[in-house]
Amino acid sequence: MNFDINILINGKTYNLTLIKHITIQQIVKLLYGNNQGIVLEHNKKIITAAMWDKIYIESNDRIEILTIVGGG
């Protein structure tokens, strides 16, 4: 059975229809392919990469994803 959720990622609202619950890790993998150089905030709390596969996205969650780029 499908269900709808609304989430905010980097200030943009996404309306998703899902067939199962998804984790933060799955969102990061979908958007970036890996978690190298990423800092993530979930509902105003910094979440370490070790926790991403343990937190399931719920409707009205707010996620901010920052990528760290080295340079000189």
CHARMM internal coordinates of N, CA and C (Angstrom, degrees):
IC EDIT
DIST 1 N 1 CA 1.4447
DIST 1 CA 1 C 1.5288
ANGL 1 N 1 CA 1 C 109.15
DIST 1 C 2 N 1.3064
ANGL 1 CA 1 C 2 N 117.14
DIHE 1 N 1 CA 1 C 2 N 130.21
DIST 2 N 2 CA 1.4615
ANGL 1 C 2 N 2 CA 122.26
DIHE 1 CA 1 C 2 N 2 CA -179.72
DIST 2 CA 2 C 1.5234
ANGL 2 N 2 CA 2 C 111.18
DIHE 1 C 2 N 2 CA 2 C -80.71
DIST 2 C 3 N 1.3393
ANGL 2 CA 2 C 3 N 115.05
DIHE 2 N 2 CA 2 C 3 N 153.70
DIST 3 N 3 CA 1.4590
ANGL 2 C 3 N 3 CA 120.47
DIHE 2 CA 2 C 3 N 3 CA 174.14
DIST 3 CA 3 C 1.5233
ANGL 3 N 3 CA 3 C 108.38
DIHE 2 C 3 N 3 CA 3 C -143.35
DIST 3 C 4 N 1.3164
ANGL 3 CA 3 C 4 N 115.21
DIHE 3 N 3 CA 3 C 4 N 153.71
DIST 4 N 4 CA 1.4561
ANGL 3 C 4 N 4 CA 121.97
DIHE 3 CA 3 C 4 N 4 CA -176.58
DIST 4 CA 4 C 1.5204
ANGL 4 N 4 CA 4 C 110.36
DIHE 3 C 4 N 4 CA 4 C -105.67
DIST 4 C 5 N 1.3404
ANGL 4 CA 4 C 5 N 116.02
DIHE 4 N 4 CA 4 C 5 N 140.62
DIST 5 N 5 CA 1.4556
ANGL 4 C 5 N 5 CA 121.56
DIHE 4 CA 4 C 5 N 5 CA 172.76
DIST 5 CA 5 C 1.5245
ANGL 5 N 5 CA 5 C 108.67
DIHE 4 C 5 N 5 CA 5 C -136.15
DIST 5 C 6 N 1.3110
ANGL 5 CA 5 C 6 N 115.97
DIHE 5 N 5 CA 5 C 6 N 155.28
DIST 6 N 6 CA 1.4619
ANGL 5 C 6 N 6 CA 123.54
DIHE 5 CA 5 C 6 N 6 CA 172.91
DIST 6 CA 6 C 1.5177
ANGL 6 N 6 CA 6 C 107.01
DIHE 5 C 6 N 6 CA 6 C -117.05
DIST 6 C 7 N 1.3280
ANGL 6 CA 6 C 7 N 117.20
DIHE 6 N 6 CA 6 C 7 N 128.94
DIST 7 N 7 CA 1.4525
ANGL 6 C 7 N 7 CA 120.90
DIHE 6 CA 6 C 7 N 7 CA 175.78
DIST 7 CA 7 C 1.5234
ANGL 7 N 7 CA 7 C 108.90
DIHE 6 C 7 N 7 CA 7 C -133.00
DIST 7 C 8 N 1.3074
ANGL 7 CA 7 C 8 N 114.89
DIHE 7 N 7 CA 7 C 8 N 155.99
DIST 8 N 8 CA 1.4612
ANGL 7 C 8 N 8 CA 121.81
DIHE 7 CA 7 C 8 N 8 CA 179.03
DIST 8 CA 8 C 1.5227
ANGL 8 N 8 CA 8 C 107.67
DIHE 7 C 8 N 8 CA 8 C -113.40
DIST 8 C 9 N 1.3346
ANGL 8 CA 8 C 9 N 116.79
DIHE 8 N 8 CA 8 C 9 N 118.56
DIST 9 N 9 CA 1.4589
ANGL 8 C 9 N 9 CA 121.71
DIHE 8 CA 8 C 9 N 9 CA 178.83
DIST 9 CA 9 C 1.5220
ANGL 9 N 9 CA 9 C 107.87
DIHE 8 C 9 N 9 CA 9 C -121.17
DIST 9 C 10 N 1.3329
ANGL 9 CA 9 C 10 N 115.26
DIHE 9 N 9 CA 9 C 10 N 119.33
DIST 10 N 10 CA 1.4638
ANGL 9 C 10 N 10 CA 121.72
DIHE 9 CA 9 C 10 N 10 CA -179.25
DIST 10 CA 10 C 1.5311
ANGL 10 N 10 CA 10 C 112.13
DIHE 9 C 10 N 10 CA 10 C 50.09
DIST 10 C 11 N 1.3427
ANGL 10 CA 10 C 11 N 115.01
DIHE 10 N 10 CA 10 C 11 N 42.72
DIST 11 N 11 CA 1.4509
ANGL 10 C 11 N 11 CA 120.21
DIHE 10 CA 10 C 11 N 11 CA 176.05
DIST 11 CA 11 C 1.5148
ANGL 11 N 11 CA 11 C 116.07
DIHE 10 C 11 N 11 CA 11 C 83.10
DIST 11 C 12 N 1.3261
ANGL 11 CA 11 C 12 N 118.40
DIHE 11 N 11 CA 11 C 12 N -1.81
DIST 12 N 12 CA 1.4575
ANGL 11 C 12 N 12 CA 121.46
DIHE 11 CA 11 C 12 N 12 CA -179.53
DIST 12 CA 12 C 1.5269
ANGL 12 N 12 CA 12 C 109.39
DIHE 11 C 12 N 12 CA 12 C -111.29
DIST 12 C 13 N 1.3322
ANGL 12 CA 12 C 13 N 116.02
DIHE 12 N 12 CA 12 C 13 N 132.78
DIST 13 N 13 CA 1.4556
ANGL 12 C 13 N 13 CA 121.22
DIHE 12 CA 12 C 13 N 13 CA -179.86
DIST 13 CA 13 C 1.5275
ANGL 13 N 13 CA 13 C 110.28
DIHE 12 C 13 N 13 CA 13 C -84.01
DIST 13 C 14 N 1.3240
ANGL 13 CA 13 C 14 N 115.41
DIHE 13 N 13 CA 13 C 14 N 133.92
DIST 14 N 14 CA 1.4578
ANGL 13 C 14 N 14 CA 122.59
DIHE 13 CA 13 C 14 N 14 CA 176.11
DIST 14 CA 14 C 1.5173
ANGL 14 N 14 CA 14 C 108.65
DIHE 13 C 14 N 14 CA 14 C -120.97
DIST 14 C 15 N 1.3248
ANGL 14 CA 14 C 15 N 116.84
DIHE 14 N 14 CA 14 C 15 N 130.15
DIST 15 N 15 CA 1.4519
ANGL 14 C 15 N 15 CA 123.05
DIHE 14 CA 14 C 15 N 15 CA 175.15
DIST 15 CA 15 C 1.5265
ANGL 15 N 15 CA 15 C 106.45
DIHE 14 C 15 N 15 CA 15 C -104.20
DIST 15 C 16 N 1.3217
ANGL 15 CA 15 C 16 N 116.48
DIHE 15 N 15 CA 15 C 16 N 112.42
DIST 16 N 16 CA 1.4559
ANGL 15 C 16 N 16 CA 121.56
DIHE 15 CA 15 C 16 N 16 CA -174.54
DIST 16 CA 16 C 1.5200
ANGL 16 N 16 CA 16 C 111.16
DIHE 15 C 16 N 16 CA 16 C -113.25
DIST 16 C 17 N 1.3110
ANGL 16 CA 16 C 17 N 115.89
DIHE 16 N 16 CA 16 C 17 N 140.97
DIST 17 N 17 CA 1.4570
ANGL 16 C 17 N 17 CA 121.97
DIHE 16 CA 16 C 17 N 17 CA 169.75
DIST 17 CA 17 C 1.5148
ANGL 17 N 17 CA 17 C 106.06
DIHE 16 C 17 N 17 CA 17 C -109.20
DIST 17 C 18 N 1.3201
ANGL 17 CA 17 C 18 N 116.28
DIHE 17 N 17 CA 17 C 18 N 118.09
DIST 18 N 18 CA 1.4661
ANGL 17 C 18 N 18 CA 122.18
DIHE 17 CA 17 C 18 N 18 CA -174.04
DIST 18 CA 18 C 1.5206
ANGL 18 N 18 CA 18 C 111.05
DIHE 17 C 18 N 18 CA 18 C -115.91
DIST 18 C 19 N 1.3350
ANGL 18 CA 18 C 19 N 115.18
DIHE 18 N 18 CA 18 C 19 N 154.07
DIST 19 N 19 CA 1.4607
ANGL 18 C 19 N 19 CA 119.93
DIHE 18 CA 18 C 19 N 19 CA 172.95
DIST 19 CA 19 C 1.5227
ANGL 19 N 19 CA 19 C 111.31
DIHE 18 C 19 N 19 CA 19 C -101.44
DIST 19 C 20 N 1.3548
ANGL 19 CA 19 C 20 N 115.78
DIHE 19 N 19 CA 19 C 20 N -14.70
DIST 20 N 20 CA 1.4589
ANGL 19 C 20 N 20 CA 120.81
DIHE 19 CA 19 C 20 N 20 CA 174.10
DIST 20 CA 20 C 1.5215
ANGL 20 N 20 CA 20 C 108.14
DIHE 19 C 20 N 20 CA 20 C -154.22
DIST 20 C 21 N 1.3088
ANGL 20 CA 20 C 21 N 115.96
DIHE 20 N 20 CA 20 C 21 N 162.91
DIST 21 N 21 CA 1.4664
ANGL 20 C 21 N 21 CA 120.37
DIHE 20 CA 20 C 21 N 21 CA 179.41
DIST 21 CA 21 C 1.5246
ANGL 21 N 21 CA 21 C 110.25
DIHE 20 C 21 N 21 CA 21 C -67.22
DIST 21 C 22 N 1.3398
ANGL 21 CA 21 C 22 N 116.07
DIHE 21 N 21 CA 21 C 22 N 147.38
DIST 22 N 22 CA 1.4608
ANGL 21 C 22 N 22 CA 120.98
DIHE 21 CA 21 C 22 N 22 CA 179.82
DIST 22 CA 22 C 1.5215
ANGL 22 N 22 CA 22 C 109.81
DIHE 21 C 22 N 22 CA 22 C -122.24
DIST 22 C 23 N 1.3207
ANGL 22 CA 22 C 23 N 115.15
DIHE 22 N 22 CA 22 C 23 N 155.65
DIST 23 N 23 CA 1.4606
ANGL 22 C 23 N 23 CA 121.71
DIHE 22 CA 22 C 23 N 23 CA -178.43
DIST 23 CA 23 C 1.5247
ANGL 23 N 23 CA 23 C 110.31
DIHE 22 C 23 N 23 CA 23 C -99.51
DIST 23 C 24 N 1.3133
ANGL 23 CA 23 C 24 N 114.64
DIHE 23 N 23 CA 23 C 24 N 167.40
DIST 24 N 24 CA 1.4641
ANGL 23 C 24 N 24 CA 120.43
DIHE 23 CA 23 C 24 N 24 CA 173.51
DIST 24 CA 24 C 1.5264
ANGL 24 N 24 CA 24 C 109.75
DIHE 23 C 24 N 24 CA 24 C -59.68
DIST 24 C 25 N 1.3286
ANGL 24 CA 24 C 25 N 117.47
DIHE 24 N 24 CA 24 C 25 N -39.92
DIST 25 N 25 CA 1.4668
ANGL 24 C 25 N 25 CA 121.53
DIHE 24 CA 24 C 25 N 25 CA 179.09
DIST 25 CA 25 C 1.5239
ANGL 25 N 25 CA 25 C 110.74
DIHE 24 C 25 N 25 CA 25 C -56.74
DIST 25 C 26 N 1.3183
ANGL 25 CA 25 C 26 N 117.28
DIHE 25 N 25 CA 25 C 26 N -42.26
DIST 26 N 26 CA 1.4626
ANGL 25 C 26 N 26 CA 120.82
DIHE 25 CA 25 C 26 N 26 CA -179.89
DIST 26 CA 26 C 1.5286
ANGL 26 N 26 CA 26 C 111.43
DIHE 25 C 26 N 26 CA 26 C -66.12
DIST 26 C 27 N 1.3223
ANGL 26 CA 26 C 27 N 116.86
DIHE 26 N 26 CA 26 C 27 N -37.24
DIST 27 N 27 CA 1.4759
ANGL 26 C 27 N 27 CA 120.65
DIHE 26 CA 26 C 27 N 27 CA 176.49
DIST 27 CA 27 C 1.5243
ANGL 27 N 27 CA 27 C 110.28
DIHE 26 C 27 N 27 CA 27 C -63.61
DIST 27 C 28 N 1.3369
ANGL 27 CA 27 C 28 N 116.88
DIHE 27 N 27 CA 27 C 28 N -47.13
DIST 28 N 28 CA 1.4680
ANGL 27 C 28 N 28 CA 121.11
DIHE 27 CA 27 C 28 N 28 CA -179.68
DIST 28 CA 28 C 1.5267
ANGL 28 N 28 CA 28 C 110.16
DIHE 27 C 28 N 28 CA 28 C -61.59
DIST 28 C 29 N 1.3261
ANGL 28 CA 28 C 29 N 116.93
DIHE 28 N 28 CA 28 C 29 N -44.33
DIST 29 N 29 CA 1.4671
ANGL 28 C 29 N 29 CA 120.47
DIHE 28 CA 28 C 29 N 29 CA -179.69
DIST 29 CA 29 C 1.5274
ANGL 29 N 29 CA 29 C 110.80
DIHE 28 C 29 N 29 CA 29 C -62.83
DIST 29 C 30 N 1.3093
ANGL 29 CA 29 C 30 N 116.94
DIHE 29 N 29 CA 29 C 30 N -40.98
DIST 30 N 30 CA 1.4617
ANGL 29 C 30 N 30 CA 121.01
DIHE 29 CA 29 C 30 N 30 CA 179.10
DIST 30 CA 30 C 1.5241
ANGL 30 N 30 CA 30 C 111.34
DIHE 29 C 30 N 30 CA 30 C -63.49
DIST 30 C 31 N 1.3335
ANGL 30 CA 30 C 31 N 117.08
DIHE 30 N 30 CA 30 C 31 N -43.42
DIST 31 N 31 CA 1.4606
ANGL 30 C 31 N 31 CA 120.70
DIHE 30 CA 30 C 31 N 31 CA -175.83
DIST 31 CA 31 C 1.5240
ANGL 31 N 31 CA 31 C 114.23
DIHE 30 C 31 N 31 CA 31 C -82.32
DIST 31 C 32 N 1.3559
ANGL 31 CA 31 C 32 N 117.22
DIHE 31 N 31 CA 31 C 32 N -35.76
DIST 32 N 32 CA 1.4657
ANGL 31 C 32 N 32 CA 120.34
DIHE 31 CA 31 C 32 N 32 CA -171.01
DIST 32 CA 32 C 1.5224
ANGL 32 N 32 CA 32 C 114.62
DIHE 31 C 32 N 32 CA 32 C -122.78
DIST 32 C 33 N 1.3147
ANGL 32 CA 32 C 33 N 118.18
DIHE 32 N 32 CA 32 C 33 N -13.93
DIST 33 N 33 CA 1.4517
ANGL 32 C 33 N 33 CA 120.55
DIHE 32 CA 32 C 33 N 33 CA 179.29
DIST 33 CA 33 C 1.5162
ANGL 33 N 33 CA 33 C 114.08
DIHE 32 C 33 N 33 CA 33 C 87.26
DIST 33 C 34 N 1.3212
ANGL 33 CA 33 C 34 N 117.50
DIHE 33 N 33 CA 33 C 34 N -32.38
DIST 34 N 34 CA 1.4659
ANGL 33 C 34 N 34 CA 121.55
DIHE 33 CA 33 C 34 N 34 CA 177.48
DIST 34 CA 34 C 1.5214
ANGL 34 N 34 CA 34 C 108.84
DIHE 33 C 34 N 34 CA 34 C -154.55
DIST 34 C 35 N 1.3231
ANGL 34 CA 34 C 35 N 116.15
DIHE 34 N 34 CA 34 C 35 N -179.87
DIST 35 N 35 CA 1.4649
ANGL 34 C 35 N 35 CA 119.07
DIHE 34 CA 34 C 35 N 35 CA -178.60
DIST 35 CA 35 C 1.5246
ANGL 35 N 35 CA 35 C 112.82
DIHE 34 C 35 N 35 CA 35 C -111.22
DIST 35 C 36 N 1.3066
ANGL 35 CA 35 C 36 N 117.31
DIHE 35 N 35 CA 35 C 36 N 18.31
DIST 36 N 36 CA 1.4536
ANGL 35 C 36 N 36 CA 121.58
DIHE 35 CA 35 C 36 N 36 CA 179.82
DIST 36 CA 36 C 1.5300
ANGL 36 N 36 CA 36 C 110.22
DIHE 35 C 36 N 36 CA 36 C -68.84
DIST 36 C 37 N 1.3149
ANGL 36 CA 36 C 37 N 116.63
DIHE 36 N 36 CA 36 C 37 N 125.44
DIST 37 N 37 CA 1.4586
ANGL 36 C 37 N 37 CA 121.17
DIHE 36 CA 36 C 37 N 37 CA 175.00
DIST 37 CA 37 C 1.5129
ANGL 37 N 37 CA 37 C 114.61
DIHE 36 C 37 N 37 CA 37 C 70.83
DIST 37 C 38 N 1.3352
ANGL 37 CA 37 C 38 N 117.56
DIHE 37 N 37 CA 37 C 38 N 28.38
DIST 38 N 38 CA 1.4587
ANGL 37 C 38 N 38 CA 121.05
DIHE 37 CA 37 C 38 N 38 CA -178.60
DIST 38 CA 38 C 1.5198
ANGL 38 N 38 CA 38 C 110.31
DIHE 37 C 38 N 38 CA 38 C -115.49
DIST 38 C 39 N 1.3246
ANGL 38 CA 38 C 39 N 115.23
DIHE 38 N 38 CA 38 C 39 N 135.85
DIST 39 N 39 CA 1.4648
ANGL 38 C 39 N 39 CA 122.58
DIHE 38 CA 38 C 39 N 39 CA 171.42
DIST 39 CA 39 C 1.5230
ANGL 39 N 39 CA 39 C 105.66
DIHE 38 C 39 N 39 CA 39 C -115.45
DIST 39 C 40 N 1.3311
ANGL 39 CA 39 C 40 N 116.46
DIHE 39 N 39 CA 39 C 40 N 133.57
DIST 40 N 40 CA 1.4504
ANGL 39 C 40 N 40 CA 120.01
DIHE 39 CA 39 C 40 N 40 CA -173.27
DIST 40 CA 40 C 1.5253
ANGL 40 N 40 CA 40 C 111.63
DIHE 39 C 40 N 40 CA 40 C -127.68
DIST 40 C 41 N 1.3118
ANGL 40 CA 40 C 41 N 114.99
DIHE 40 N 40 CA 40 C 41 N 135.66
DIST 41 N 41 CA 1.4592
ANGL 40 C 41 N 41 CA 122.20
DIHE 40 CA 40 C 41 N 41 CA 175.08
DIST 41 CA 41 C 1.5290
ANGL 41 N 41 CA 41 C 107.94
DIHE 40 C 41 N 41 CA 41 C -116.26
DIST 41 C 42 N 1.3229
ANGL 41 CA 41 C 42 N 116.28
DIHE 41 N 41 CA 41 C 42 N 127.93
DIST 42 N 42 CA 1.4607
ANGL 41 C 42 N 42 CA 122.40
DIHE 41 CA 41 C 42 N 42 CA 179.44
DIST 42 CA 42 C 1.5184
ANGL 42 N 42 CA 42 C 108.09
DIHE 41 C 42 N 42 CA 42 C -120.61
DIST 42 C 43 N 1.3234
ANGL 42 CA 42 C 43 N 116.03
DIHE 42 N 42 CA 42 C 43 N 115.96
DIST 43 N 43 CA 1.4702
ANGL 42 C 43 N 43 CA 121.49
DIHE 42 CA 42 C 43 N 43 CA -177.92
DIST 43 CA 43 C 1.5275
ANGL 43 N 43 CA 43 C 112.18
DIHE 42 C 43 N 43 CA 43 C 49.84
DIST 43 C 44 N 1.3339
ANGL 43 CA 43 C 44 N 114.58
DIHE 43 N 43 CA 43 C 44 N 47.68
DIST 44 N 44 CA 1.4690
ANGL 43 C 44 N 44 CA 124.53
DIHE 43 CA 43 C 44 N 44 CA 175.52
DIST 44 CA 44 C 1.5263
ANGL 44 N 44 CA 44 C 114.21
DIHE 43 C 44 N 44 CA 44 C 69.58
DIST 44 C 45 N 1.3314
ANGL 44 CA 44 C 45 N 117.87
DIHE 44 N 44 CA 44 C 45 N 20.50
DIST 45 N 45 CA 1.4610
ANGL 44 C 45 N 45 CA 122.05
DIHE 44 CA 44 C 45 N 45 CA 174.81
DIST 45 CA 45 C 1.5213
ANGL 45 N 45 CA 45 C 108.64
DIHE 44 C 45 N 45 CA 45 C -125.63
DIST 45 C 46 N 1.3387
ANGL 45 CA 45 C 46 N 116.35
DIHE 45 N 45 CA 45 C 46 N 133.09
DIST 46 N 46 CA 1.4586
ANGL 45 C 46 N 46 CA 120.69
DIHE 45 CA 45 C 46 N 46 CA 175.55
DIST 46 CA 46 C 1.5215
ANGL 46 N 46 CA 46 C 108.06
DIHE 45 C 46 N 46 CA 46 C -70.47
DIST 46 C 47 N 1.3352
ANGL 46 CA 46 C 47 N 115.87
DIHE 46 N 46 CA 46 C 47 N 129.79
DIST 47 N 47 CA 1.4635
ANGL 46 C 47 N 47 CA 121.77
DIHE 46 CA 46 C 47 N 47 CA -178.30
DIST 47 CA 47 C 1.5252
ANGL 47 N 47 CA 47 C 108.57
DIHE 46 C 47 N 47 CA 47 C -117.18
DIST 47 C 48 N 1.3280
ANGL 47 CA 47 C 48 N 116.75
DIHE 47 N 47 CA 47 C 48 N 126.54
DIST 48 N 48 CA 1.4564
ANGL 47 C 48 N 48 CA 120.25
DIHE 47 CA 47 C 48 N 48 CA 178.11
DIST 48 CA 48 C 1.5248
ANGL 48 N 48 CA 48 C 110.19
DIHE 47 C 48 N 48 CA 48 C -73.75
DIST 48 C 49 N 1.3186
ANGL 48 CA 48 C 49 N 116.15
DIHE 48 N 48 CA 48 C 49 N 153.48
DIST 49 N 49 CA 1.4613
ANGL 48 C 49 N 49 CA 121.53
DIHE 48 CA 48 C 49 N 49 CA -178.57
DIST 49 CA 49 C 1.5235
ANGL 49 N 49 CA 49 C 112.19
DIHE 48 C 49 N 49 CA 49 C -57.76
DIST 49 C 50 N 1.3106
ANGL 49 CA 49 C 50 N 117.77
DIHE 49 N 49 CA 49 C 50 N -29.56
DIST 50 N 50 CA 1.4694
ANGL 49 C 50 N 50 CA 121.44
DIHE 49 CA 49 C 50 N 50 CA 179.65
DIST 50 CA 50 C 1.5283
ANGL 50 N 50 CA 50 C 112.02
DIHE 49 C 50 N 50 CA 50 C -64.38
DIST 50 C 51 N 1.3254
ANGL 50 CA 50 C 51 N 117.57
DIHE 50 N 50 CA 50 C 51 N -21.04
DIST 51 N 51 CA 1.4681
ANGL 50 C 51 N 51 CA 121.23
DIHE 50 CA 50 C 51 N 51 CA -178.12
DIST 51 CA 51 C 1.5280
ANGL 51 N 51 CA 51 C 113.80
DIHE 50 C 51 N 51 CA 51 C -97.48
DIST 51 C 52 N 1.3230
ANGL 51 CA 51 C 52 N 118.01
DIHE 51 N 51 CA 51 C 52 N -10.71
DIST 52 N 52 CA 1.4559
ANGL 51 C 52 N 52 CA 121.43
DIHE 51 CA 51 C 52 N 52 CA -173.09
DIST 52 CA 52 C 1.5176
ANGL 52 N 52 CA 52 C 113.77
DIHE 51 C 52 N 52 CA 52 C -58.63
DIST 52 C 53 N 1.3210
ANGL 52 CA 52 C 53 N 117.94
DIHE 52 N 52 CA 52 C 53 N -35.21
DIST 53 N 53 CA 1.4695
ANGL 52 C 53 N 53 CA 119.53
DIHE 52 CA 52 C 53 N 53 CA -178.43
DIST 53 CA 53 C 1.5330
ANGL 53 N 53 CA 53 C 112.36
DIHE 52 C 53 N 53 CA 53 C -83.38
DIST 53 C 54 N 1.3201
ANGL 53 CA 53 C 54 N 117.33
DIHE 53 N 53 CA 53 C 54 N 0.37
DIST 54 N 54 CA 1.4633
ANGL 53 C 54 N 54 CA 121.97
DIHE 53 CA 53 C 54 N 54 CA -179.64
DIST 54 CA 54 C 1.5304
ANGL 54 N 54 CA 54 C 112.67
DIHE 53 C 54 N 54 CA 54 C -107.01
DIST 54 C 55 N 1.3367
ANGL 54 CA 54 C 55 N 117.15
DIHE 54 N 54 CA 54 C 55 N -8.58
DIST 55 N 55 CA 1.4566
ANGL 54 C 55 N 55 CA 121.44
DIHE 54 CA 54 C 55 N 55 CA -177.60
DIST 55 CA 55 C 1.5265
ANGL 55 N 55 CA 55 C 109.17
DIHE 54 C 55 N 55 CA 55 C -109.07
DIST 55 C 56 N 1.3176
ANGL 55 CA 55 C 56 N 115.24
DIHE 55 N 55 CA 55 C 56 N 118.57
DIST 56 N 56 CA 1.4584
ANGL 55 C 56 N 56 CA 121.19
DIHE 55 CA 55 C 56 N 56 CA 178.80
DIST 56 CA 56 C 1.5188
ANGL 56 N 56 CA 56 C 110.10
DIHE 55 C 56 N 56 CA 56 C -91.43
DIST 56 C 57 N 1.3255
ANGL 56 CA 56 C 57 N 115.80
DIHE 56 N 56 CA 56 C 57 N 139.47
DIST 57 N 57 CA 1.4486
ANGL 56 C 57 N 57 CA 122.63
DIHE 56 CA 56 C 57 N 57 CA -179.75
DIST 57 CA 57 C 1.5277
ANGL 57 N 57 CA 57 C 109.53
DIHE 56 C 57 N 57 CA 57 C -73.11
DIST 57 C 58 N 1.3336
ANGL 57 CA 57 C 58 N 115.07
DIHE 57 N 57 CA 57 C 58 N 136.27
DIST 58 N 58 CA 1.4599
ANGL 57 C 58 N 58 CA 121.17
DIHE 57 CA 57 C 58 N 58 CA 176.31
DIST 58 CA 58 C 1.5198
ANGL 58 N 58 CA 58 C 108.84
DIHE 57 C 58 N 58 CA 58 C -122.88
DIST 58 C 59 N 1.3117
ANGL 58 CA 58 C 59 N 116.25
DIHE 58 N 58 CA 58 C 59 N 160.38
DIST 59 N 59 CA 1.4522
ANGL 58 C 59 N 59 CA 120.13
DIHE 58 CA 58 C 59 N 59 CA 179.70
DIST 59 CA 59 C 1.5284
ANGL 59 N 59 CA 59 C 110.26
DIHE 58 C 59 N 59 CA 59 C -58.72
DIST 59 C 60 N 1.3247
ANGL 59 CA 59 C 60 N 114.73
DIHE 59 N 59 CA 59 C 60 N 140.57
DIST 60 N 60 CA 1.4657
ANGL 59 C 60 N 60 CA 124.82
DIHE 59 CA 59 C 60 N 60 CA -179.82
DIST 60 CA 60 C 1.5262
ANGL 60 N 60 CA 60 C 113.99
DIHE 59 C 60 N 60 CA 60 C 73.71
DIST 60 C 61 N 1.3294
ANGL 60 CA 60 C 61 N 118.59
DIHE 60 N 60 CA 60 C 61 N 12.17
DIST 61 N 61 CA 1.4650
ANGL 60 C 61 N 61 CA 120.86
DIHE 60 CA 60 C 61 N 61 CA 173.00
DIST 61 CA 61 C 1.5228
ANGL 61 N 61 CA 61 C 109.22
DIHE 60 C 61 N 61 CA 61 C -67.09
DIST 61 C 62 N 1.3331
ANGL 61 CA 61 C 62 N 114.83
DIHE 61 N 61 CA 61 C 62 N 149.89
DIST 62 N 62 CA 1.4625
ANGL 61 C 62 N 62 CA 122.03
DIHE 61 CA 61 C 62 N 62 CA 176.66
DIST 62 CA 62 C 1.5275
ANGL 62 N 62 CA 62 C 108.00
DIHE 61 C 62 N 62 CA 62 C -118.43
DIST 62 C 63 N 1.3260
ANGL 62 CA 62 C 63 N 115.32
DIHE 62 N 62 CA 62 C 63 N 124.17
DIST 63 N 63 CA 1.4589
ANGL 62 C 63 N 63 CA 120.98
DIHE 62 CA 62 C 63 N 63 CA -178.22
DIST 63 CA 63 C 1.5228
ANGL 63 N 63 CA 63 C 108.40
DIHE 62 C 63 N 63 CA 63 C -125.32
DIST 63 C 64 N 1.3146
ANGL 63 CA 63 C 64 N 115.25
DIHE 63 N 63 CA 63 C 64 N 130.14
DIST 64 N 64 CA 1.4668
ANGL 63 C 64 N 64 CA 121.81
DIHE 63 CA 63 C 64 N 64 CA 173.11
DIST 64 CA 64 C 1.5163
ANGL 64 N 64 CA 64 C 107.04
DIHE 63 C 64 N 64 CA 64 C -116.79
DIST 64 C 65 N 1.3202
ANGL 64 CA 64 C 65 N 116.89
DIHE 64 N 64 CA 64 C 65 N 126.77
DIST 65 N 65 CA 1.4593
ANGL 64 C 65 N 65 CA 121.58
DIHE 64 CA 64 C 65 N 65 CA -179.31
DIST 65 CA 65 C 1.5141
ANGL 65 N 65 CA 65 C 108.08
DIHE 64 C 65 N 65 CA 65 C -120.33
DIST 65 C 66 N 1.3261
ANGL 65 CA 65 C 66 N 115.23
DIHE 65 N 65 CA 65 C 66 N 123.13
DIST 66 N 66 CA 1.4604
ANGL 65 C 66 N 66 CA 121.36
DIHE 65 CA 65 C 66 N 66 CA 177.22
DIST 66 CA 66 C 1.5109
ANGL 66 N 66 CA 66 C 108.76
DIHE 65 C 66 N 66 CA 66 C -114.43
DIST 66 C 67 N 1.3078
ANGL 66 CA 66 C 67 N 116.61
DIHE 66 N 66 CA 66 C 67 N 135.58
DIST 67 N 67 CA 1.4598
ANGL 66 C 67 N 67 CA 120.46
DIHE 66 CA 66 C 67 N 67 CA 175.33
DIST 67 CA 67 C 1.5182
ANGL 67 N 67 CA 67 C 108.37
DIHE 66 C 67 N 67 CA 67 C -105.44
DIST 67 C 68 N 1.3129
ANGL 67 CA 67 C 68 N 114.54
DIHE 67 N 67 CA 67 C 68 N 137.52
DIST 68 N 68 CA 1.4642
ANGL 67 C 68 N 68 CA 121.70
DIHE 67 CA 67 C 68 N 68 CA -179.99
DIST 68 CA 68 C 1.5221
ANGL 68 N 68 CA 68 C 107.44
DIHE 67 C 68 N 68 CA 68 C -97.07
DIST 68 C 69 N 1.3277
ANGL 68 CA 68 C 69 N 115.68
DIHE 68 N 68 CA 68 C 69 N 125.37
DIST 69 N 69 CA 1.4625
ANGL 68 C 69 N 69 CA 120.74
DIHE 68 CA 68 C 69 N 69 CA -179.49
DIST 69 CA 69 C 1.5219
ANGL 69 N 69 CA 69 C 107.96
DIHE 68 C 69 N 69 CA 69 C -119.94
DIST 69 C 70 N 1.3264
ANGL 69 CA 69 C 70 N 115.01
DIHE 69 N 69 CA 69 C 70 N 125.26
DIST 70 N 70 CA 1.4621
ANGL 69 C 70 N 70 CA 119.63
DIHE 69 CA 69 C 70 N 70 CA 177.31
DIST 70 CA 70 C 1.5202
ANGL 70 N 70 CA 70 C 110.21
DIHE 69 C 70 N 70 CA 70 C -82.42
DIST 70 C 71 N 1.2711
ANGL 70 CA 70 C 71 N 115.13
DIHE 70 N 70 CA 70 C 71 N 155.53
DIST 71 N 71 CA 1.4526
ANGL 70 C 71 N 71 CA 118.43
DIHE 70 CA 70 C 71 N 71 CA 179.20
DIST 71 CA 71 C 1.5099
ANGL 71 N 71 CA 71 C 110.46
DIHE 70 C 71 N 71 CA 71 C -172.05
DIST 71 C 72 N 1.2605
ANGL 71 CA 71 C 72 N 114.77
DIHE 71 N 71 CA 71 C 72 N 179.37
DIST 72 N 72 CA 1.4527
ANGL 71 C 72 N 72 CA 117.05
DIHE 71 CA 71 C 72 N 72 CA -178.70
DIST 72 CA 72 C 1.4884
ANGL 72 N 72 CA 72 C 112.34
DIHE 71 C 72 N 72 CA 72 C -142.81
END
COOR INIT
IC SEED 1 N 1 CA 1 C
IC BUILD
